[in-house]
Amino acid sequence: MLLAARGVTRRFRDHVALHPTDLEVQVGDAVALVGPNGAGKSTLLALLAGSLPPSGGSVERAPGATVGWAPQRAGHYGRLTSRENLELFARLAGERDPPVRATALLDTLGLRDDARPSGVLSVGQRQRLNLALALLGDPDLLLADEPTAALDEHARERFWELAAARRAAGGAVVFATQAGDEPARYATRVLSLEEGRLA
Amino acid sequence: MRRAGLILGKDLRVLRRSPLLLAAAVGYPLVVAVLVALVGAYAGTKPRVALVDEAGLPPTLQVGNRVFGIKPAIDRAGREVHIVRLTNREARHQLDTGRVVAIVRVPHGFVSDLRAMVRSPQLELETSPSPFSGRIVREVQAFVYALNRELQGAYIGSNLEYVNLLQRGGKGTFLGRDFDVLGLGRTDRLLATEPQTPAVVSVRKFVRAARLALAQTGDALRATANPIALVHVPEHGRTWAFSAQVQAYALTLTVGLLALLLAAGSLAAERDENVIGRLPATIGELLAAKVALGAVVAATLGTAMALAFGIVIETAAVRGGEPWQRIPLVTSGLVLAGASLGALGCLVAALARDARTALLAAVALALPLAFVAVVPSDAVRVAGAIGSLFPVVHALRFFSAALYDVSPWRTLAAEAAWLVAITAVLWALARIAARRLLV
Protein backbone atom coordinates (compact mmCIF):
# COMPACT_ATOMS: atom_id res chain seq x y z
CA MET A 1 0.00 0.00 0.00
CA LEU A 2 1.38 3.36 -1.02
CA LEU A 3 -1.37 5.58 0.30
CA ALA A 4 -4.68 5.17 2.12
CA ALA A 5 -7.53 7.56 2.82
CA ARG A 6 -9.63 6.52 5.82
CA GLY A 7 -12.95 8.23 6.27
CA VAL A 8 -11.49 11.38 4.82
CA THR A 9 -13.97 14.21 4.50
CA ARG A 10 -13.95 17.89 3.66
CA ARG A 11 -16.42 20.67 4.37
CA PHE A 12 -16.33 24.26 3.14
CA ARG A 13 -18.40 25.95 5.82
CA ASP A 14 -21.85 24.35 5.50
CA HIS A 15 -21.14 22.67 2.19
CA VAL A 16 -19.83 19.08 2.28
CA ALA A 17 -17.51 18.76 -0.72
CA LEU A 18 -16.48 15.19 0.14
CA HIS A 19 -18.34 12.82 2.42
CA PRO A 20 -16.30 10.30 4.44
CA THR A 21 -14.35 8.34 1.83
CA ASP A 22 -12.02 5.33 1.97
CA LEU A 23 -9.43 4.67 -0.70
CA GLU A 24 -6.26 2.57 -0.88
CA VAL A 25 -3.66 2.96 -3.60
CA GLN A 26 -1.36 0.00 -4.25
CA VAL A 27 1.90 -0.22 -6.15
CA GLY A 28 1.18 -0.41 -9.89
CA ASP A 29 -2.29 1.13 -9.59
CA ALA A 30 -3.63 3.62 -12.11
CA VAL A 31 -6.77 4.96 -10.47
CA ALA A 32 -9.09 7.14 -12.52
CA LEU A 33 -11.53 9.46 -10.71
CA VAL A 34 -14.50 10.28 -12.88
CA GLY A 35 -17.70 12.20 -12.36
CA PRO A 36 -19.45 15.44 -13.26
CA ASN A 37 -18.17 18.89 -12.33
CA GLY A 38 -18.39 19.49 -8.58
CA ALA A 39 -18.51 15.76 -7.78
CA GLY A 40 -15.51 16.06 -5.40
CA LYS A 41 -12.67 14.69 -7.61
CA SER A 42 -10.35 17.68 -7.16
CA THR A 43 -11.10 17.84 -3.44
CA LEU A 44 -10.23 14.15 -2.99
CA LEU A 45 -6.98 14.53 -4.95
CA ALA A 46 -5.98 17.67 -2.99
CA LEU A 47 -6.66 15.81 0.27
CA LEU A 48 -4.54 12.85 -0.90
CA ALA A 49 -1.75 15.26 -1.89
CA GLY A 50 -1.84 16.95 1.50
CA SER A 51 -2.39 20.38 -0.03
CA LEU A 52 -5.80 20.60 1.63
CA PRO A 53 -6.29 19.68 5.29
CA PRO A 54 -9.17 17.24 5.86
CA SER A 55 -12.19 18.21 7.99
CA GLY A 56 -12.32 14.63 9.23
CA GLY A 57 -10.63 11.27 8.75
CA SER A 58 -7.00 10.82 7.75
CA VAL A 59 -4.64 10.19 4.88
CA GLU A 60 -1.76 7.79 5.50
CA ARG A 61 1.32 7.26 3.38
CA ALA A 62 3.63 4.25 3.36
CA PRO A 63 6.88 5.09 5.16
CA GLY A 64 9.23 6.85 2.75
CA ALA A 65 6.64 7.05 -0.03
CA THR A 66 6.86 10.30 -2.00
CA VAL A 67 3.99 12.06 -3.74
CA GLY A 68 4.02 14.31 -6.81
CA TRP A 69 1.04 16.64 -7.18
CA ALA A 70 -0.22 18.34 -10.35
CA PRO A 71 -3.23 20.52 -9.48
CA GLN A 72 -5.87 21.32 -12.10
CA ARG A 73 -4.87 24.99 -12.20
CA ALA A 74 -1.16 25.10 -12.93
CA GLY A 75 0.80 26.18 -9.86
CA HIS A 76 4.14 27.85 -10.55
CA TYR A 77 5.81 31.26 -10.27
CA GLY A 78 4.78 33.30 -13.30
CA ARG A 79 7.75 35.69 -13.15
CA LEU A 80 10.31 32.86 -13.19
CA THR A 81 11.23 30.91 -16.32
CA SER A 82 10.37 27.23 -16.63
CA ARG A 83 13.95 26.30 -15.73
CA GLU A 84 14.01 28.63 -12.72
CA ASN A 85 10.73 27.15 -11.46
CA LEU A 86 12.05 23.62 -11.81
CA GLU A 87 15.40 24.42 -10.18
CA LEU A 88 13.75 26.25 -7.28
CA PHE A 89 11.30 23.43 -6.56
CA ALA A 90 14.14 20.88 -6.93
CA ARG A 91 16.24 22.78 -4.39
CA LEU A 92 13.30 23.07 -2.02
CA ALA A 93 12.72 19.31 -2.35
CA GLY A 94 16.40 18.69 -1.64
CA GLU A 95 17.27 17.13 -4.99
CA ARG A 96 20.97 16.48 -5.49
CA ASP A 97 21.64 18.30 -8.76
CA PRO A 98 18.80 20.75 -9.53
CA PRO A 99 20.19 22.14 -12.84
CA VAL A 100 20.65 18.65 -14.28
CA ARG A 101 17.24 17.53 -13.09
CA ALA A 102 15.63 20.66 -14.54
CA THR A 103 17.29 20.07 -17.90
CA ALA A 104 16.03 16.48 -17.96
CA LEU A 105 12.44 17.47 -17.16
CA LEU A 106 12.42 20.33 -19.66
CA ASP A 107 13.48 17.84 -22.29
CA THR A 108 11.06 15.14 -21.14
CA LEU A 109 8.01 17.45 -21.21
CA GLY A 110 9.05 19.28 -24.38
CA LEU A 111 9.48 22.66 -22.67
CA ARG A 112 11.72 25.33 -24.13
CA ASP A 113 14.71 26.37 -22.06
CA ASP A 114 14.36 30.08 -22.79
CA ALA A 115 14.20 33.38 -20.88
CA ARG A 116 10.42 33.82 -21.11
CA PRO A 117 8.65 34.07 -17.76
CA SER A 118 6.36 31.08 -17.34
CA GLY A 119 3.42 33.43 -16.85
CA VAL A 120 3.42 34.31 -20.54
CA LEU A 121 3.51 30.71 -21.79
CA SER A 122 0.53 29.16 -23.53
CA VAL A 123 -1.98 27.21 -21.44
CA GLY A 124 -0.58 23.94 -22.82
CA GLN A 125 3.01 24.93 -22.04
CA ARG A 126 2.04 25.92 -18.52
CA GLN A 127 0.33 22.56 -18.05
CA ARG A 128 3.52 20.82 -19.18
CA LEU A 129 5.46 22.82 -16.58
CA ASN A 130 2.79 21.90 -14.03
CA LEU A 131 3.34 18.21 -14.77
CA ALA A 132 7.14 18.59 -14.81
CA LEU A 133 7.01 20.08 -11.30
CA ALA A 134 4.91 17.11 -10.14
CA LEU A 135 7.53 14.72 -11.52
CA LEU A 136 10.41 16.30 -9.59
CA GLY A 137 11.98 13.82 -7.20
CA ASP A 138 10.62 10.81 -9.14
CA PRO A 139 7.62 10.45 -6.82
CA ASP A 140 6.25 7.01 -5.97
CA LEU A 141 2.72 8.27 -6.35
CA LEU A 142 1.68 10.75 -9.01
CA LEU A 143 -1.55 12.62 -8.29
CA ALA A 144 -2.81 14.61 -11.28
CA ASP A 145 -6.03 16.60 -11.65
CA GLU A 146 -7.15 16.51 -15.31
CA PRO A 147 -3.51 16.33 -16.45
CA THR A 148 -4.18 16.15 -20.18
CA ALA A 149 -6.99 18.71 -20.45
CA ALA A 150 -4.89 21.43 -22.10
CA LEU A 151 -2.33 19.19 -23.83
CA ASP A 152 -1.97 18.45 -27.53
CA GLU A 153 -2.06 14.85 -28.77
CA HIS A 154 1.69 14.38 -28.67
CA ALA A 155 2.03 15.75 -25.14
CA ARG A 156 -0.82 13.54 -23.95
CA GLU A 157 0.90 10.45 -25.25
CA ARG A 158 4.11 11.59 -23.57
CA PHE A 159 2.34 12.06 -20.24
CA TRP A 160 0.81 8.58 -20.31
CA GLU A 161 4.21 7.11 -21.14
CA LEU A 162 5.65 8.86 -18.09
CA ALA A 163 2.76 7.63 -15.93
CA ALA A 164 3.33 4.08 -17.13
CA ALA A 165 7.04 4.40 -16.35
CA ARG A 166 6.17 5.52 -12.80
CA ARG A 167 3.99 2.47 -12.32
CA ALA A 168 6.60 0.18 -13.77
CA ALA A 169 9.20 1.61 -11.38
CA GLY A 170 7.09 0.55 -8.37
CA GLY A 171 4.85 3.58 -8.19
CA ALA A 172 1.22 4.40 -8.93
CA VAL A 173 -0.90 7.15 -10.44
CA VAL A 174 -4.24 8.60 -9.42
CA PHE A 175 -5.84 11.00 -11.88
CA ALA A 176 -9.11 12.83 -12.39
CA THR A 177 -10.37 13.10 -15.94
CA GLN A 178 -13.27 14.26 -18.06
CA ALA A 179 -11.86 12.63 -21.20
CA GLY A 180 -14.16 9.72 -22.03
CA ASP A 181 -11.57 7.22 -23.30
CA GLU A 182 -8.78 7.79 -20.76
CA PRO A 183 -10.16 5.64 -17.92
CA ALA A 184 -10.60 2.68 -20.23
CA ARG A 185 -7.19 3.12 -21.90
CA TYR A 186 -4.98 4.03 -18.95
CA ALA A 187 -6.68 3.10 -15.65
CA THR A 188 -6.52 -0.15 -13.73
CA ARG A 189 -9.38 1.05 -11.53
CA VAL A 190 -12.13 3.58 -12.15
CA LEU A 191 -13.82 5.34 -9.21
CA SER A 192 -16.93 7.37 -9.90
CA LEU A 193 -17.78 10.30 -7.65
CA GLU A 194 -21.18 12.02 -7.41
CA GLU A 195 -22.07 14.84 -5.04
CA GLY A 196 -19.05 14.13 -2.85
CA ARG A 197 -19.57 10.39 -2.53
CA LEU A 198 -18.00 7.37 -4.19
CA ALA A 199 -20.67 5.77 -6.32
CA MET B 1 15.50 27.77 7.37
CA ARG B 2 17.33 26.69 4.21
CA ARG B 3 14.01 26.50 2.38
CA ALA B 4 12.91 29.88 3.76
CA GLY B 5 16.16 31.25 2.36
CA LEU B 6 15.42 29.73 -1.05
CA ILE B 7 11.94 31.29 -1.12
CA LEU B 8 13.44 34.62 -0.04
CA GLY B 9 15.94 34.39 -2.90
CA LYS B 10 13.07 33.77 -5.29
CA ASP B 11 11.16 36.78 -3.95
CA LEU B 12 14.17 39.06 -4.32
CA ARG B 13 14.71 37.81 -7.88
CA VAL B 14 11.04 38.46 -8.71
CA LEU B 15 11.35 41.92 -7.18
CA ARG B 16 14.41 42.70 -9.28
CA ARG B 17 12.50 41.67 -12.39
CA SER B 18 9.59 43.97 -11.62
CA PRO B 19 11.10 47.45 -11.96
CA LEU B 20 7.72 49.13 -12.12
CA LEU B 21 6.54 47.34 -9.00
CA LEU B 22 9.81 48.15 -7.26
CA ALA B 23 9.64 51.79 -8.32
CA ALA B 24 6.04 52.03 -7.13
CA ALA B 25 6.85 50.18 -3.93
CA VAL B 26 9.73 52.55 -3.17
CA GLY B 27 8.14 55.70 -4.62
CA TYR B 28 4.78 55.40 -2.92
CA PRO B 29 6.09 55.28 0.66
CA LEU B 30 8.56 58.06 -0.19
CA VAL B 31 5.69 60.23 -1.39
CA VAL B 32 3.78 59.41 1.78
CA ALA B 33 6.87 60.25 3.85
CA VAL B 34 7.19 63.62 2.12
CA LEU B 35 3.48 64.31 2.60
CA VAL B 36 3.70 63.42 6.26
CA ALA B 37 6.74 65.68 6.60
CA LEU B 38 4.73 68.46 4.98
CA VAL B 39 1.87 67.79 7.36
CA GLY B 40 4.41 67.92 10.19
CA ALA B 41 5.72 71.20 8.82
CA TYR B 42 2.16 72.50 8.52
CA ALA B 43 1.58 71.51 12.13
CA GLY B 44 4.52 73.75 12.96
CA THR B 45 3.08 76.76 11.09
CA LYS B 46 1.18 79.59 12.69
CA PRO B 47 -2.33 78.89 13.85
CA ARG B 48 -4.90 81.62 13.04
CA VAL B 49 -5.88 83.80 15.97
CA ALA B 50 -8.60 86.44 15.76
CA LEU B 51 -7.92 89.92 17.15
CA VAL B 52 -11.11 91.71 18.21
CA ASP B 53 -10.33 95.38 18.77
CA GLU B 54 -13.18 96.79 20.89
CA ALA B 55 -10.90 99.50 22.29
CA GLY B 56 -10.18 101.05 18.91
CA LEU B 57 -6.42 100.77 19.13
CA PRO B 58 -4.76 103.87 17.64
CA PRO B 59 -1.84 103.48 15.15
CA THR B 60 0.53 104.67 17.87
CA LEU B 61 0.24 104.86 21.61
CA GLN B 62 2.24 107.06 23.97
CA VAL B 63 3.15 105.53 27.31
CA GLY B 64 5.24 107.78 29.47
CA ASN B 65 7.69 109.46 27.16
CA ARG B 66 7.75 106.51 24.68
CA VAL B 67 5.66 106.07 21.57
CA PHE B 68 4.59 102.55 20.58
CA GLY B 69 3.59 101.53 17.07
CA ILE B 70 0.58 99.22 17.45
CA LYS B 71 1.06 97.52 14.07
CA PRO B 72 4.74 96.64 14.69
CA ALA B 73 3.73 95.18 18.06
CA ILE B 74 1.09 93.00 16.39
CA ASP B 75 3.57 92.02 13.67
CA ARG B 76 5.99 90.86 16.32
CA ALA B 77 3.28 88.67 17.82
CA GLY B 78 2.50 87.47 14.29
CA ARG B 79 5.85 85.71 14.11
CA GLU B 80 4.34 83.01 16.29
CA VAL B 81 0.65 83.13 15.37
CA HIS B 82 -1.21 84.41 12.33
CA ILE B 83 -3.32 87.29 13.64
CA VAL B 84 -6.44 88.29 11.74
CA ARG B 85 -8.47 91.35 12.71
CA LEU B 86 -12.17 90.45 12.94
CA THR B 87 -15.34 91.83 14.38
CA ASN B 88 -16.57 90.19 17.54
CA ARG B 89 -19.37 88.40 15.68
CA GLU B 90 -17.13 87.16 12.88
CA ALA B 91 -14.49 86.03 15.35
CA ARG B 92 -17.10 84.12 17.35
CA HIS B 93 -18.37 82.40 14.19
CA GLN B 94 -14.87 81.45 13.07
CA LEU B 95 -13.99 80.08 16.51
CA ASP B 96 -17.16 77.99 16.49
CA THR B 97 -16.36 76.61 13.03
CA GLY B 98 -12.68 76.07 13.69
CA ARG B 99 -11.35 78.68 11.26
CA VAL B 100 -9.52 80.37 14.11
CA VAL B 101 -8.22 78.58 17.16
CA ALA B 102 -8.47 81.50 19.56
CA ILE B 103 -9.76 85.05 20.02
CA VAL B 104 -7.71 87.81 21.62
CA ARG B 105 -10.11 90.57 22.62
CA VAL B 106 -8.92 94.12 23.39
CA PRO B 107 -11.81 95.40 25.57
CA HIS B 108 -13.15 98.94 25.88
CA GLY B 109 -11.00 101.07 28.21
CA PHE B 110 -7.81 99.18 27.41
CA VAL B 111 -6.03 102.20 25.89
CA SER B 112 -7.02 104.65 28.62
CA ASP B 113 -5.92 102.15 31.33
CA LEU B 114 -2.62 101.76 29.56
CA ARG B 115 -2.02 105.49 29.25
CA ALA B 116 -3.05 106.22 32.83
CA MET B 117 -0.73 103.58 34.33
CA VAL B 118 -2.93 103.41 37.41
CA ARG B 119 -4.27 99.89 37.00
CA SER B 120 -3.31 96.96 34.71
CA PRO B 121 -5.26 96.91 31.46
CA GLN B 122 -6.57 93.44 30.53
CA LEU B 123 -6.53 91.40 27.32
CA GLU B 124 -9.06 88.57 27.04
CA LEU B 125 -8.07 85.23 25.49
CA GLU B 126 -10.66 82.70 24.41
CA THR B 127 -9.55 79.34 22.98
CA SER B 128 -11.34 76.43 21.35
CA PRO B 129 -11.09 72.94 22.88
CA SER B 130 -8.49 71.76 20.32
CA PRO B 131 -5.04 70.21 20.64
CA PHE B 132 -3.74 73.69 19.72
CA SER B 133 -5.28 75.43 22.72
CA GLY B 134 -2.34 74.80 25.04
CA ARG B 135 0.05 76.04 22.41
CA ILE B 136 -2.06 79.14 21.72
CA VAL B 137 -2.21 80.02 25.40
CA ARG B 138 1.59 79.76 25.54
CA GLU B 139 1.98 81.84 22.37
CA VAL B 140 -0.29 84.60 23.67
CA GLN B 141 1.37 84.50 27.07
CA ALA B 142 4.70 84.94 25.29
CA PHE B 143 3.24 87.83 23.30
CA VAL B 144 1.91 89.52 26.44
CA TYR B 145 5.23 88.88 28.17
CA ALA B 146 7.13 90.53 25.32
CA LEU B 147 4.71 93.46 25.26
CA ASN B 148 4.97 93.82 29.02
CA ARG B 149 8.75 94.00 28.77
CA GLU B 150 8.50 96.91 26.37
CA LEU B 151 5.87 98.59 28.52
CA GLN B 152 7.95 98.03 31.62
CA GLY B 153 10.76 99.88 29.90
CA ALA B 154 8.41 102.75 29.18
CA TYR B 155 6.96 102.74 32.70
CA ILE B 156 10.42 102.60 34.25
CA GLY B 157 11.53 105.46 32.02
CA SER B 158 8.47 107.44 33.08
CA ASN B 159 9.01 106.71 36.76
CA LEU B 160 12.66 107.63 36.49
CA GLU B 161 11.61 111.05 35.20
CA TYR B 162 9.94 111.64 38.59
CA VAL B 163 13.10 110.41 40.32
CA ASN B 164 15.19 112.79 38.23
CA LEU B 165 12.74 115.56 39.06
CA LEU B 166 13.21 114.79 42.76
CA GLN B 167 16.99 114.87 42.32
CA ARG B 168 17.36 117.95 40.13
CA GLY B 169 14.07 119.78 40.60
CA GLY B 170 11.94 121.50 37.94
CA LYS B 171 8.39 121.36 36.50
CA GLY B 172 6.43 118.11 36.31
CA THR B 173 2.95 116.69 35.64
CA PHE B 174 1.15 113.91 37.51
CA LEU B 175 -2.43 112.73 36.89
CA GLY B 176 -2.95 115.90 34.78
CA ARG B 177 -1.75 118.33 37.45
CA ASP B 178 1.33 120.54 36.94
CA PHE B 179 3.67 121.15 39.84
CA ASP B 180 7.07 122.68 40.57
CA VAL B 181 9.67 120.65 42.53
CA LEU B 182 12.67 122.16 44.35
CA GLY B 183 14.79 119.00 43.98
CA LEU B 184 17.48 117.56 46.21
CA GLY B 185 20.35 119.28 44.34
CA ARG B 186 18.80 122.69 44.64
CA THR B 187 17.90 121.98 48.28
CA ASP B 188 21.53 121.14 49.05
CA ARG B 189 22.73 124.29 47.35
CA LEU B 190 20.15 126.41 49.26
CA LEU B 191 21.15 124.85 52.57
CA ALA B 192 24.82 125.51 51.81
CA THR B 193 24.07 129.25 51.91
CA GLU B 194 22.43 128.96 55.35
CA PRO B 195 24.30 129.01 58.68
CA GLN B 196 25.58 125.47 59.27
CA THR B 197 23.67 124.76 62.45
CA PRO B 198 23.55 121.12 63.64
CA ALA B 199 20.01 120.88 62.23
CA VAL B 200 21.07 122.19 58.80
CA VAL B 201 24.11 119.89 58.73
CA SER B 202 21.88 116.95 59.59
CA VAL B 203 19.39 117.83 56.81
CA ARG B 204 22.24 118.24 54.26
CA LYS B 205 23.55 114.78 55.26
CA PHE B 206 20.14 113.33 54.59
CA VAL B 207 19.89 115.14 51.23
CA ARG B 208 23.25 113.78 50.09
CA ALA B 209 22.34 110.23 51.20
CA ALA B 210 19.01 110.52 49.40
CA ARG B 211 20.72 111.74 46.18
CA LEU B 212 23.12 108.77 46.31
CA ALA B 213 20.27 106.32 46.86
CA LEU B 214 18.08 107.79 44.12
CA ALA B 215 21.02 107.65 41.69
CA GLN B 216 20.79 103.81 41.94
CA THR B 217 17.03 103.72 41.42
CA GLY B 218 17.16 103.23 37.61
CA ASP B 219 19.26 100.05 37.75
CA ALA B 220 17.28 98.72 40.72
CA LEU B 221 13.96 99.28 38.97
CA ARG B 222 15.15 97.57 35.80
CA ALA B 223 16.54 94.60 37.78
CA THR B 224 13.36 94.07 39.77
CA ALA B 225 11.21 94.45 36.65
CA ASN B 226 13.19 91.68 34.87
CA PRO B 227 14.89 89.50 37.47
CA ILE B 228 15.87 87.07 34.69
CA ALA B 229 16.44 88.31 31.16
CA LEU B 230 16.33 85.89 28.23
CA VAL B 231 18.85 86.67 25.53
CA HIS B 232 17.96 85.22 22.11
CA VAL B 233 21.05 83.95 20.31
CA PRO B 234 20.69 83.98 16.48
CA GLU B 235 19.51 80.70 14.85
CA HIS B 236 22.10 78.06 15.21
CA GLY B 237 20.83 74.50 14.43
CA ARG B 238 19.77 72.70 11.28
CA THR B 239 16.94 73.65 9.06
CA TRP B 240 13.93 71.37 9.67
CA ALA B 241 14.44 69.63 6.30
CA PHE B 242 17.67 68.09 7.62
CA SER B 243 16.54 67.53 11.16
CA ALA B 244 16.93 64.21 12.91
CA GLN B 245 13.19 63.91 13.16
CA VAL B 246 12.64 64.26 9.42
CA GLN B 247 15.27 61.61 8.72
CA ALA B 248 13.70 59.28 11.29
CA TYR B 249 10.22 59.86 9.78
CA ALA B 250 11.46 59.23 6.25
CA LEU B 251 13.19 56.01 7.26
CA THR B 252 10.29 54.72 9.29
CA LEU B 253 7.55 55.48 6.82
CA THR B 254 9.40 54.44 3.69
CA VAL B 255 10.83 51.16 4.85
CA GLY B 256 7.87 50.45 7.10
CA LEU B 257 5.29 50.76 4.38
CA LEU B 258 7.54 48.97 1.91
CA ALA B 259 8.06 45.99 4.22
CA LEU B 260 4.35 45.82 4.99
CA LEU B 261 3.25 46.00 1.36
CA LEU B 262 5.90 43.64 0.03
CA ALA B 263 5.32 40.96 2.65
CA ALA B 264 1.54 41.16 2.23
CA GLY B 265 1.68 41.23 -1.57
CA SER B 266 4.22 38.48 -1.90
CA LEU B 267 2.48 36.07 0.48
CA ALA B 268 -0.88 36.71 -1.20
CA ALA B 269 0.79 36.15 -4.58
CA GLU B 270 1.85 32.65 -3.46
CA ARG B 271 -1.82 31.80 -3.09
CA ASP B 272 -2.80 33.53 -6.32
CA GLU B 273 -0.16 31.52 -8.19
CA ASN B 274 -1.55 28.33 -6.66
CA VAL B 275 1.82 27.14 -5.39
CA ILE B 276 1.21 26.91 -1.66
CA GLY B 277 -0.38 23.46 -1.80
CA ARG B 278 2.50 21.97 -3.78
CA LEU B 279 5.46 23.90 -2.36
CA PRO B 280 7.99 21.61 -0.64
CA ALA B 281 8.04 23.94 2.36
CA THR B 282 5.96 24.35 5.50
CA ILE B 283 3.70 27.34 6.15
CA GLY B 284 6.13 28.39 8.87
CA GLU B 285 9.01 28.42 6.39
CA LEU B 286 6.91 30.37 3.90
CA LEU B 287 6.03 32.99 6.54
CA ALA B 288 9.66 33.16 7.67
CA ALA B 289 10.67 33.91 4.07
CA LYS B 290 8.19 36.79 3.87
CA VAL B 291 9.23 38.25 7.22
CA ALA B 292 12.85 37.99 6.08
CA LEU B 293 11.87 39.71 2.81
CA GLY B 294 10.54 42.66 4.81
CA ALA B 295 13.71 42.77 6.92
CA VAL B 296 16.14 42.48 3.98
CA VAL B 297 14.40 45.07 1.81
CA ALA B 298 13.98 47.46 4.74
CA ALA B 299 17.63 47.10 5.75
CA THR B 300 18.93 47.53 2.20
CA LEU B 301 16.75 50.44 1.18
CA GLY B 302 16.83 52.13 4.58
CA THR B 303 20.62 51.96 4.86
CA ALA B 304 20.89 53.36 1.32
CA MET B 305 18.56 56.21 2.35
CA ALA B 306 20.55 56.93 5.50
CA LEU B 307 23.80 56.96 3.51
CA ALA B 308 22.28 59.25 0.87
CA PHE B 309 20.99 61.58 3.59
CA GLY B 310 24.43 61.59 5.19
CA ILE B 311 26.16 62.41 1.89
CA VAL B 312 23.80 65.36 1.38
CA ILE B 313 24.47 66.54 4.94
CA GLU B 314 28.24 66.32 4.46
CA THR B 315 28.20 67.83 0.96
CA ALA B 316 26.10 70.76 2.11
CA ALA B 317 28.28 71.09 5.23
CA VAL B 318 25.17 71.09 7.39
CA ARG B 319 25.91 71.87 11.03
CA GLY B 320 26.29 68.76 13.18
CA GLY B 321 27.23 66.47 10.29
CA GLU B 322 25.99 62.90 9.90
CA PRO B 323 26.63 60.43 12.74
CA TRP B 324 28.27 57.82 10.49
CA GLN B 325 29.27 55.59 13.40
CA ARG B 326 25.56 55.16 14.21
CA ILE B 327 24.63 53.80 10.75
CA PRO B 328 25.11 50.14 11.85
CA LEU B 329 22.66 50.83 14.68
CA VAL B 330 20.19 52.21 12.16
CA THR B 331 20.62 49.11 10.01
CA SER B 332 19.93 46.83 12.96
CA GLY B 333 16.80 48.85 13.68
CA LEU B 334 15.79 48.56 10.04
CA VAL B 335 16.07 44.76 10.27
CA LEU B 336 13.87 44.68 13.38
CA ALA B 337 11.34 47.14 11.97
CA GLY B 338 11.26 45.42 8.56
CA ALA B 339 10.69 42.02 10.18
CA SER B 340 7.95 43.41 12.38
CA LEU B 341 6.15 45.12 9.51
CA GLY B 342 6.74 41.99 7.41
CA ALA B 343 4.97 39.92 10.07
CA LEU B 344 2.09 42.40 10.03
CA GLY B 345 1.97 42.09 6.22
CA CYS B 346 1.82 38.29 6.56
CA LEU B 347 -1.13 38.58 8.92
CA VAL B 348 -2.93 40.90 6.50
CA ALA B 349 -2.26 38.58 3.55
CA ALA B 350 -3.36 35.50 5.46
CA LEU B 351 -6.65 37.16 6.36
CA ALA B 352 -7.25 38.54 2.87
CA ARG B 353 -8.80 36.50 0.09
CA ASP B 354 -6.39 37.41 -2.70
CA ALA B 355 -3.41 39.61 -3.58
CA ARG B 356 -5.49 42.63 -4.56
CA THR B 357 -7.47 42.52 -1.32
CA ALA B 358 -4.27 41.98 0.65
CA LEU B 359 -2.57 45.00 -0.92
CA LEU B 360 -5.64 47.16 -0.48
CA ALA B 361 -5.93 46.11 3.16
CA ALA B 362 -2.20 46.71 3.68
CA VAL B 363 -2.45 50.23 2.25
CA ALA B 364 -5.61 50.91 4.25
CA LEU B 365 -3.78 49.79 7.39
CA ALA B 366 -0.51 51.53 6.56
CA LEU B 367 -1.88 55.06 6.28
CA PRO B 368 -3.49 55.28 9.73
CA LEU B 369 -0.42 53.61 11.24
CA ALA B 370 1.79 56.23 9.59
CA PHE B 371 -0.31 59.09 10.89
CA VAL B 372 -0.65 57.59 14.36
CA ALA B 373 3.14 57.51 14.46
CA VAL B 374 3.49 61.22 13.78
CA VAL B 375 0.69 62.42 16.06
CA PRO B 376 2.36 63.45 19.32
CA SER B 377 1.22 60.93 21.93
CA ASP B 378 0.83 63.66 24.54
CA ALA B 379 -1.55 65.53 22.20
CA VAL B 380 -3.88 62.63 21.48
CA ARG B 381 -3.43 59.98 24.13
CA VAL B 382 -5.68 57.38 22.49
CA ALA B 383 -3.66 57.58 19.28
CA GLY B 384 -0.48 57.17 21.30
CA ALA B 385 -1.84 54.09 23.05
CA ILE B 386 -3.02 52.49 19.81
CA GLY B 387 0.21 53.37 18.04
CA SER B 388 2.31 51.70 20.72
CA LEU B 389 0.73 48.35 19.83
CA PHE B 390 2.14 48.54 16.30
CA PRO B 391 5.73 48.59 15.08
CA VAL B 392 5.81 52.02 13.37
CA VAL B 393 5.95 54.13 16.53
CA HIS B 394 8.73 52.01 18.04
CA ALA B 395 10.71 52.05 14.80
CA LEU B 396 10.45 55.85 14.73
CA ARG B 397 11.71 56.16 18.30
CA PHE B 398 14.50 53.65 17.61
CA PHE B 399 15.79 55.56 14.56
CA SER B 400 15.50 58.90 16.28
CA ALA B 401 17.52 57.66 19.27
CA ALA B 402 20.03 55.75 17.14
CA LEU B 403 20.78 58.76 14.99
CA TYR B 404 20.97 61.63 17.44
CA ASP B 405 20.60 60.76 21.13
CA VAL B 406 23.81 61.28 23.07
CA SER B 407 23.10 58.20 25.20
CA PRO B 408 20.70 56.13 23.11
CA TRP B 409 21.21 52.69 24.67
CA ARG B 410 18.32 52.67 27.09
CA THR B 411 15.84 53.82 24.42
CA LEU B 412 17.29 51.44 21.84
CA ALA B 413 17.00 48.46 24.18
CA ALA B 414 13.41 49.32 25.08
CA GLU B 415 12.28 49.91 21.49
CA ALA B 416 14.12 46.83 20.20
CA ALA B 417 12.36 44.77 22.87
CA TRP B 418 9.03 46.24 21.78
CA LEU B 419 9.73 45.43 18.13
CA VAL B 420 10.76 41.85 18.92
CA ALA B 421 7.69 41.32 21.11
CA ILE B 422 5.33 42.78 18.51
CA THR B 423 6.94 40.63 15.80
CA ALA B 424 6.45 37.52 17.93
CA VAL B 425 2.77 38.30 18.52
CA LEU B 426 2.12 39.13 14.86
CA TRP B 427 4.00 36.01 13.79
CA ALA B 428 1.86 33.83 16.05
CA LEU B 429 -1.34 35.43 14.75
CA ALA B 430 -0.16 35.04 11.15
CA ARG B 431 0.57 31.35 11.75
CA ILE B 432 -3.00 30.84 12.95
CA ALA B 433 -4.51 32.88 10.13
CA ALA B 434 -2.31 31.19 7.50
CA ARG B 435 -4.44 28.07 7.74
CA ARG B 436 -6.77 29.94 5.39
CA LEU B 437 -4.05 29.91 2.75
CA LEU B 438 -4.61 26.20 2.22
CA VAL B 439 -8.34 26.52 1.69
Interface residues (C-beta under 8 A of the other chain):
Chain A: F12 A46 A49 S51 L52 P53 W69 P71 R73 A74 G75 H76 Y77 G78 R79 L80 E84 L88 F89 R91 L92 A93 G94 P117 L133 A134
Chain B: R3 L6 I7 K10 R13 V14 R17 S18 E273 N274 V275 I276 G277 R278 L279 P280 A281 R435 L438 V439
